[in-house]
Amino acid sequence: MSVSSLSATIPTTSKPLSSAAAASTTKHSSFLLRLPIKRFSSLSLNAKPSPISASMEAGIGVMGTKLGMMSYFDASGKVIPVTIVGFREGNIVTQIKTEATDGYDAVQVGYRRVRDKKLTKPELGHLEKSGIIPLRHLQEFRLQSVEGFEPNQRLAVEELFKEGDLVDVSGTTIGKGFQGGIKRHNFKRGPMSHGSKSHRQLGSIGAGTTPGRVYPGKKMPGRMGGTKTKIRKLKVIKIDNDLNVVMINGALPGKPGNLLRITPAKIVGKNIPKS
């Protein structure tokens, strides 16, 4: 809506207006002219949907299963704590999404083969469209380019990563239930003597009259764990093709048997654009 159309809404009359009416009309028109025009122009029936806001990956990744932790001795005898990630049948490209068809470029990958009755009919139909076996987990990897990928293509770990590479690993952390401030936020406990009235309690959480409330985001007892997290720039120590496992330096999210997502580490300016 333009300024001229807004001004057209002001009532007009052929009779001369009094000084009070003229002042009121002038005040009303000046108020309409000060309205934010952008607010009206954004209300369009042909507005395009908002673009997909997803994290851009540095390269195609795979899904794996956490098997446990162990100590690995390198050639110099140094002990390195590693997490072993195994790979069941899967990591097959199930769908290619492009800018023309879906509005963004991404590769959908399936992992862990299951029986047909473990999936719903829509899930089975989605996989059968490309002639792919039933897979439990489907995840997307948004890439800068999807050239070279095709449906039903198998992704081999040894072809995507090599020993010494840095990777980002994401998964669901161990759920610890409702915990107090000491365990959840590393608070210090109070004196344990007999006269103390506060041993593991939270303590004061704010003043009374001012502000008269507890600020949002205050560190307090609550649910701990069971959330998705990502650990960045972990080093691939060893890839065992015979056992089909990968040893990654450090601890990874979740318990043994947890689903993990492994992607090349993001380094801004090197494999991820600065923009």
ABEGO torsion letter per residue (X at the ends): XBAAAAAAABBBBABBBBAAAAAAAAAAAAAAAABBAAAAAABBAABBBBBBBBBBBAEBBBBBBBAEBBBBBBAAGBBBBBBBBBBBBEGBBABBBBAAAAGBBBBBBBBEBBBAAABBAAAAAAAAAAGBBBBABBBBBBBABABGBBBGBBBBAAAABBBGBBBBBBBBBBBAEBBBAAAAAGBBBBBABAABABAABAEBAEBAAOAGBBBBGBBBBEBBEGBBBBBBGBBBABBBAAAGBBBBBEBBBEBBGBBBBBBBBBBBGAABBAX
